[in-house]
Amino acid sequence: MKSYSLRRRMLLWLLLATVLIGLLALADTWREALRTAQSVSDRVLAGSALAIAERVTVDETGGLEVDIPYSSLEMLVSTAQDQVFYRVDGPVGTFLTGYPELANVQTGPEGTGFGDGYFGNVRIRTATILRRVSTGSEAIPFTVTVAESTRARDDLARSILLRSALRLLALILSVAVIVWLIVTLALRPLNRLGEAIAQRSSDDLRPVTVDAPQEVTQLIDAINSFMQRLDAALAALRHFTGNASHQLRTPLAVVRTELALATRTADPAQAEAAAHKADKALIRAERVLAQLLVLARVDVAAGTQSLVRMDIARAARMQSAEMVPEALRRGIDLGYEGHDSAFARAEPVLFAELLQNLIDNAIAYAGPGAIVTVRVLQAADNTVVEVEDNGPGIPPDKIGFVAGLVRGTRHEVRKTVADSSTGYGFGLAIVAEIAALFGALLETGPGKDGSGFRVSLTFPVSEFVLIDSLQD
C-alpha cells in the first residue's frame, strides 16, 4: 500500500484552496480597478468638457464662439503622457473648433455620454456633454466632446492590481505558515497514538489509553474494539489448538502402542488386531486433522468475499451420491429428495464439507438399517437443506451439548468441542461455523415422525434464486 503524508496533503489542499480564492479575488480586484480607473477618468473628462462649455458664448451676429481654456486640457495631461483631443459643435452639427475627426458620443437624458473607441490607432475614452447658451430670445444647443488616450487609466488599474497581488501573496505565505503550524499541532494526538501502540509488545492487547480530542476518540475506540476481538480470538485459538493437539496425541499414542504390540507379539492374529486398531486410530487422527484444516479454511473465508452463487441442490445430490458406498457398507439407506435446482450464495468447497459432515454424522450414529435422507426444499420465503435420519437420535446427556454447538458463538463452539476429550461434536461444530459464514439459520431436532435426528439449514430467499425443477 502506498503511503502518503497527511500533513503535506492537508497543507497542499488548504494552500490550493487559498490560491484559488486569491485568484478569484485578483480577478474581482482587476474588474474593480478598471471600474475605479474609468470612474476617475470619466470625472476628469466631464470636468474638462464643462470647463470648455462655460467658455462658449454668443457673438454679435448671434452665432457661437468659444475661447478654449487650455487649463481645462492640461488637467488631462498625466505622467503617462496621455494624448488629449477635443471638439465643439454648434446646432445642427455645426463644427466650431477642435479635431473634426473625433467622433461624438450619444448623450443620455442628463445630457452627458461616455464611450470607448479609437482615434486613429490610439485607444481613447470619450466624454460628450450637451449644453445650451441663451441669446435672450432663444437657447442655442451645442456639444463639447473631450477624449484622452487610456494609458493613464490602464496604468492606474495595473497599479491597483499589483498592490493587491502583493498583499494577497503576503497573505498566502502567512496562511501557509499558520496552516503548517496548525496541522502539526492537530496531528500530535495521532503521533502520540502511534507511539503508544509502537511501544507495546506483540502480545500486549490491552486497551489503548491516551489523551486525545473527540475527533480521534472514535479511532481509538475502533482500535480498542479490534484489539479486544483479536485478544478473544487468540485466546480461543490457543485454547482450541491446545485441546485439539491433545485429541491428535491420543490416536497417535494408540498407533504407537498398537504398532509396538504388533512388533513384539509372535501371534499373527494379535498382530493383525493391533494393526487394525492402529489403522482406525490413524483414520481418526486424519479426520481430526482434516476438520482442523476445514476450520482454518472457514477462518480465511470469513475475512474474504468468497461466497458465490451456486446450485446447492445439485451439490447436495452429488455429495449424497459420493457417500452412498460408505452408507451401504454400514447398512444405511442414503437417498436424496427435493428440488432439482436451488441456488444460494455459498462457497462450493465449504458447502460440500458441510454436507459431508452432516451425512457422516448421520451414518455414524443412525445405526445399521436406518434411513438417511438429504433434502432441498422450497418454503414460502426461503430454501431449506435438511439431513434427517430415523435412528435413535441424540442421547439425553448430549442434548445440552448439541444445543450449545448450534446456538453458541464461534469461540464458545470451538471451546466446547476442544474441551470434549472424545472429540464428540467436531463435525456439527464445523457445520455451525460454515452455516454462520453463509448466513444460514442452523436448527436441530427430531425427525418428522418424532424419532431420529434432523439438521436443517435455512437460506433466506433474498440471497438466492430458485430454479424450477424442469431447469437443470
C-alpha positions in Angstrom: 0.0 0.0 0.0 1.4 3.4 -1.0 1.9 5.7 2.0 1.5 9.5 1.9 1.9 12.4 4.3 -1.4 13.6 5.8 0.3 16.8 6.8 1.6 17.6 3.3 -1.8 16.6 1.8 -3.8 18.8 4.1 -1.3 21.7 3.6 -1.5 21.2 -0.2 -5.3 21.3 -0.3 -5.6 24.2 2.0 -3.0 26.2 0.0 -4.7 25.2 -3.3 -8.0 26.5 -1.9 -6.3 29.7 -0.7 -4.6 30.2 -4.0 -7.9 29.6 -5.8 -9.7 32.1 -3.6 -6.7 34.5 -4.1 -7.0 34.2 -7.9 -10.8 34.9 -7.7 -10.1 37.9 -5.5 -7.5 39.2 -8.0 -10.0 38.8 -10.9 -12.5 40.7 -8.9 -9.8 43.3 -8.0 -8.9 43.7 -11.6 -12.5 44.4 -12.6 -12.9 46.8 -9.6 -9.6 48.5 -10.6 -10.8 49.0 -14.1 -14.1 50.4 -12.9 -12.3 52.7 -10.4 -9.8 54.0 -13.1 -12.6 54.5 -15.5 -14.7 56.4 -13.0 -11.8 58.7 -12.2 -11.1 59.2 -15.9 -14.8 59.9 -16.6 -15.0 62.6 -13.8 -11.9 64.3 -15.2 -13.2 64.2 -18.8 -16.6 65.5 -17.7 -14.9 68.3 -15.7 -12.7 69.3 -18.7 -15.8 69.3 -21.0 -17.8 71.5 -18.6 -14.8 74.0 -18.3 -14.9 74.3 -22.1 -18.7 74.6 -22.2 -18.5 77.6 -19.8 -16.4 79.4 -22.4 -19.0 79.1 -25.2 -20.7 82.4 -25.8 -22.9 84.2 -28.4 -21.1 86.7 -30.7 -22.6 89.9 -32.1 -24.1 88.2 -35.1 -26.0 85.7 -33.0 -23.5 82.8 -33.7 -21.5 80.8 -31.2 -17.9 81.4 -30.4 -15.6 79.5 -28.0 -12.5 80.5 -26.2 -10.7 77.2 -25.3 -9.3 77.4 -21.8 -6.2 75.4 -22.2 -6.1 74.8 -18.5 -9.1 72.5 -19.0 -7.0 70.4 -21.3 -3.9 70.5 -19.2 -5.8 68.8 -16.4 -6.0 65.7 -18.6 -2.2 65.5 -19.1 -0.6 62.9 -16.7 2.8 61.4 -16.1 1.7 58.6 -18.6 1.8 61.3 -21.3 -1.7 60.7 -22.5 -2.9 62.4 -25.7 -5.8 64.8 -25.5 -8.4 65.5 -28.2 -11.5 67.8 -28.2 -14.1 69.3 -30.5 -17.0 71.7 -30.1 -20.1 71.6 -32.3 -22.9 74.1 -32.7 -26.5 73.5 -33.6 -27.4 71.1 -36.3 -23.9 69.5 -36.2 -22.1 72.8 -37.0 -18.4 72.2 -36.3 -16.9 75.1 -34.3 -13.4 74.0 -33.3 -11.1 71.1 -32.4 -10.5 67.8 -34.1 -13.1 67.2 -36.7 -12.2 63.5 -37.0 -13.1 63.0 -33.3 -16.5 61.2 -33.1 -19.1 62.5 -30.7 -20.7 60.1 -28.1 -24.5 59.9 -27.9 -25.7 61.7 -24.8 -28.2 60.4 -22.3 -31.2 62.1 -20.6 -28.9 64.1 -18.4 -27.0 65.5 -21.4 -23.8 63.5 -20.8 -22.4 60.4 -22.5 -19.2 58.3 -22.3 -17.7 55.8 -24.7 -14.6 53.9 -25.6 -13.1 53.9 -29.1 -10.1 54.7 -31.3 -8.8 57.9 -32.7 -6.6 56.7 -35.4 -4.5 53.9 -33.8 -4.9 55.4 -30.3 -7.4 53.8 -27.9 -9.4 56.6 -26.2 -12.0 57.3 -23.7 -14.5 60.0 -24.8 -17.0 62.2 -23.0 -19.7 64.4 -24.7 -21.9 66.9 -23.0 -24.9 68.7 -24.4 -25.5 72.3 -23.3 -27.4 75.4 -24.3 -26.5 79.0 -24.4 -29.1 81.8 -24.2 -29.3 84.7 -26.6 -32.1 86.4 -24.7 -34.8 85.2 -27.1 -33.8 81.6 -27.5 -31.4 78.9 -26.3 -28.9 77.6 -28.8 -27.7 74.0 -28.2 -24.1 72.9 -28.6 -22.0 69.9 -27.7 -18.5 69.6 -26.3 -16.5 66.4 -26.8 -13.3 65.7 -24.9 -11.2 62.5 -25.3 -7.9 61.2 -23.9 -5.9 58.1 -24.5 -6.2 55.3 -21.9 -2.6 54.9 -20.9 -3.0 56.6 -17.6 -6.2 54.7 -16.9 -4.6 51.3 -17.7 -1.5 52.3 -15.6 -3.8 53.1 -12.6 -5.6 49.7 -12.9 -2.4 47.8 -13.1 -1.0 49.6 -10.1 -4.1 48.7 -8.1 -3.9 45.1 -9.3 -0.1 44.9 -8.4 -0.6 46.2 -4.9 -3.5 43.8 -4.4 -1.5 40.9 -5.7 1.4 41.7 -3.4 -0.9 41.8 -0.4 -2.6 38.5 -1.4 0.8 36.9 -1.8 1.8 38.0 1.6 -1.5 36.7 2.9 -1.0 33.3 1.2 2.5 32.9 2.6 1.2 33.8 6.1 -1.6 31.3 5.7 0.9 28.6 4.6 2.9 29.1 7.8 -0.2 29.2 10.0 -1.7 26.1 8.4 1.6 24.2 8.7 1.7 25.0 12.5 -2.0 24.3 13.0 -1.8 20.9 11.1 1.3 19.9 13.0 -0.4 20.7 16.3 -3.7 19.0 15.2 -1.8 15.8 14.2 0.0 15.4 17.5 -2.7 13.2 19.0 -2.2 10.8 16.1 1.5 10.8 16.7 1.0 10.1 20.4 -1.4 7.3 19.5 1.2 5.8 17.1 3.9 6.0 19.6 1.7 4.4 22.3 1.0 1.4 20.0 4.6 1.1 18.7 6.0 0.9 22.2 3.8 -2.2 23.0 5.0 -5.8 22.7 3.3 -8.1 20.2 1.2 -9.8 22.9 0.1 -6.7 24.7 -3.5 -6.3 23.6 -4.7 -4.1 26.5 -6.9 -1.1 25.5 -5.1 2.0 24.3 -5.4 4.9 26.7 -4.1 8.3 25.5 -5.3 11.9 25.8 -7.0 12.7 22.5 -9.6 15.1 21.1 -13.1 13.9 20.3 -12.3 13.5 16.6 -9.6 10.9 17.5 -11.7 9.1 20.2 -13.7 7.2 17.6 -10.5 5.9 16.0 -9.1 4.9 19.5 -12.4 3.1 20.3 -12.3 1.2 17.0 -8.7 0.2 17.7 -9.6 -1.0 21.2 -12.6 -2.9 19.9 -10.5 -4.6 17.3 -7.8 -5.4 19.9 -10.4 -6.8 22.2 -11.8 -9.1 19.5 -8.3 -10.1 18.5 -7.4 -11.0 22.1 -10.6 -13.1 22.4 -9.9 -14.8 19.1 -6.3 -15.5 20.0 -7.3 -16.8 23.4 -9.9 -19.1 21.9 -7.5 -20.2 19.2 -4.8 -21.1 21.8 -7.3 -22.9 23.9 -8.7 -24.7 20.9 -5.4 -25.7 19.4 -4.1 -26.9 22.7 -7.1 -29.2 23.2 -7.1 -30.2 19.5 -3.4 -31.3 19.8 -4.5 -33.4 22.7 -7.1 -35.1 20.5 -4.4 -35.8 17.9 -1.9 -37.1 20.5 -4.5 -39.7 21.8 -4.9 -41.6 18.4 -1.2 -41.2 17.7 -0.3 -42.7 21.1 -2.7 -45.6 20.3 -0.9 -46.1 16.9 2.5 -46.3 18.6 1.2 -48.7 21.3 -0.5 -51.0 18.8 2.5 -51.0 16.4 4.8 -51.8 19.3 2.5 -54.6 20.3 2.3 -55.9 16.8 6.1 -56.0 16.5 6.6 -57.8 19.9 3.9 -60.5 19.5 4.5 -63.7 17.7 0.8 -64.4 17.3 -0.3 -63.3 13.8 -3.9 -62.8 15.0 -2.8 -60.4 17.7 -0.5 -58.6 15.3 -3.4 -58.2 12.8 -5.7 -57.0 15.5 -3.1 -54.4 16.7 -2.6 -53.2 13.1 -6.3 -52.9 12.7 -6.6 -50.8 15.8 -3.6 -48.6 14.7 -5.3 -48.1 11.3 -8.5 -47.0 13.0 -6.6 -44.6 15.2 -4.8 -43.2 12.1 -8.1 -42.7 10.4 -9.4 -40.8 13.4 -6.3 -38.7 13.5 -6.6 -38.0 9.8 -10.2 -37.0 10.2 -9.4 -34.6 13.2 -6.6 -33.0 11.1 -8.9 -32.6 8.1 -11.5 -31.0 10.3 -9.0 -28.6 11.8 -7.9 -27.6 8.3 -11.6 -27.0 7.4 -11.9 -24.7 10.4 -8.8 -22.8 9.2 -10.4 -22.5 5.8 -13.6 -21.1 7.4 -11.4 -18.5 9.2 -9.8 -17.5 5.9 -13.2 -17.4 4.0 -14.7 -15.3 6.8 -12.3 -12.5 6.0 -12.8 -12.5 2.3 -15.6 -12.1 -0.2 -15.5 -15.8 -1.2 -19.2 -16.6 -1.5 -20.6 -17.2 -5.0 -24.0 -18.1 -6.4 -24.1 -21.9 -6.7 -26.7 -24.7 -7.2 -27.0 -26.2 -3.7 -29.5 -28.8 -4.8 -27.0 -30.2 -7.4 -24.2 -30.1 -4.9 -26.4 -32.0 -2.4 -27.2 -34.7 -5.0 -23.6 -35.1 -5.9 -22.4 -35.3 -2.3 -25.1 -37.8 -1.4 -24.1 -40.0 -4.4 -20.4 -39.9 -3.4 -21.3 -41.2 0.1 -23.7 -43.9 -0.9 -20.9 -46.6 -1.0 -19.9 -45.8 2.6 -23.6 -45.8 3.7 -24.2 -49.2 2.1 -21.0 -50.6 3.8 -22.6 -49.6 7.1 -26.1 -50.9 6.2 -27.6 -47.4 5.8 -30.1 -46.4 3.1 -28.9 -43.0 1.9 -31.1 -41.0 -0.5 -31.9 -37.5 -1.8 -35.3 -35.9 -2.3 -36.4 -32.4 -3.2 -35.9 -29.8 -6.0 -33.6 -30.5 -8.9 -32.1 -27.0 -8.7 -31.9 -24.3 -6.0 -29.4 -21.5 -5.9 -27.8 -19.8 -2.9 -24.7 -17.8 -2.0 -22.1 -20.2 -0.6 -18.5 -21.4 -1.0 -18.6 -24.7 -3.0 -15.8 -26.5 -1.1 -17.1 -25.5 2.3 -20.7 -26.3 1.3 -19.5 -29.8 0.3 -17.7 -30.1 3.6 -20.8 -29.1 5.5 -22.9 -31.8 3.8 -20.2 -34.4 4.2 -20.1 -33.7 8.0 -23.9 -33.9 8.3 -24.1 -37.1 6.3 -21.1 -38.6 8.1 -22.7 -37.9 11.5 -26.0 -39.4 10.3 -24.3 -42.6 9.0 -22.1 -42.9 12.1 -24.9 -42.6 14.7 -28.1 -43.7 13.0 -27.1 -47.4 13.2 -27.5 -50.3 10.7 -30.8 -50.5 8.9 -31.5 -46.8 9.3 -32.6 -44.4 6.6 -30.8 -41.1 6.0 -32.4 -38.6 3.7 -30.8 -35.4 2.2 -33.4 -32.8 1.2 -33.5 -29.4 -0.5 -37.0 -27.9 -0.1 -38.6 -24.7 -1.1 -40.6 -22.9 1.6 -42.6 -19.6 1.3 -39.6 -17.3 1.7 -36.6 -19.5 1.9 -34.9 -22.7 0.9 -34.1 -25.4 3.4 -31.3 -28.0 3.2 -32.0 -31.0 5.6 -30.2 -34.1 6.6 -32.5 -36.5 8.5 -32.2 -40.0 9.9 -34.6 -42.3 11.7 -32.0 -43.6 14.1 -32.0 -43.5 17.9 -31.4 -39.7 17.9 -29.3 -37.7 20.3 -28.6 -39.3 23.7 -30.3 -37.3 26.5 -26.9 -36.5 28.2 -25.7 -34.9 24.9 -28.8 -32.7 24.1 -27.4 -29.7 26.0 -24.0 -30.2 24.4 -25.5 -30.1 20.9 -27.7 -27.1 21.7 -24.5 -25.2 22.8 -22.9 -26.0 19.4 -25.9 -24.7 17.5 -26.6 -21.5 19.5 -23.1 -20.6 20.7 -20.7 -18.1 19.3 -17.7 -19.2 17.3 -15.4 -19.0 20.2 -17.9 -20.8 22.5 -18.3 -23.6 19.9 -14.6 -24.1 19.5 -14.0 -24.1 23.2 -16.9 -26.6 23.8 -15.6 -29.0 21.2 -12.0 -28.6 22.3 -12.9 -29.4 25.9 -14.5 -32.6 24.8 -12.0 -35.3 25.3 -13.7 -37.6 22.8 -13.9 -35.1 20.0 -17.7 -35.5 20.0 -19.4 -32.8 18.1 -16.5 -31.8 15.9 -18.5 -32.3 12.7 -21.5 -30.3 14.0 -19.2 -27.5 15.1 -17.8 -27.3 11.6 -21.4 -27.2 10.2 -22.3 -24.4 12.7 -19.3 -22.2 11.6 -19.9 -22.8 7.9 -23.6 -22.0 8.3 -22.8 -18.8 10.1 -20.4 -17.9 7.3 -23.1 -18.5 4.7 -25.7 -16.5 6.7 -27.9 -19.6 7.0 -30.0 -20.5 10.1 -28.9 -23.8 11.6 -31.6 -25.8 13.6 -31.6 -29.3 15.1 -34.3 -31.6 16.3 -36.1 -34.9 16.0 -37.2 -36.2 12.6 -40.7 -35.5 11.1 -42.2 -38.6 12.8 -40.7 -37.6 16.2 -37.8 -40.1 16.0 -34.2 -39.9 14.8 -32.3 -36.7 14.3 -32.7 -33.8 11.8 -30.4 -30.9 11.0 -31.7 -28.1 8.8 -30.1 -25.1 7.2 -32.4 -22.2 6.1 -31.1 -19.8 3.4 -33.1 -16.5 3.1 -34.8 -16.1 -0.2 -33.0 -12.7 -0.7 -29.7 -14.5 -1.0 -30.6 -16.9 -3.8 -32.8 -17.6 -6.8 -34.8 -20.9 -7.0 -34.9 -22.6 -10.4 -37.8 -24.7 -11.4 -37.3 -28.4 -11.3 -37.6 -28.6 -15.1 -34.4 -26.4 -15.4 -31.2 -28.2 -14.7 
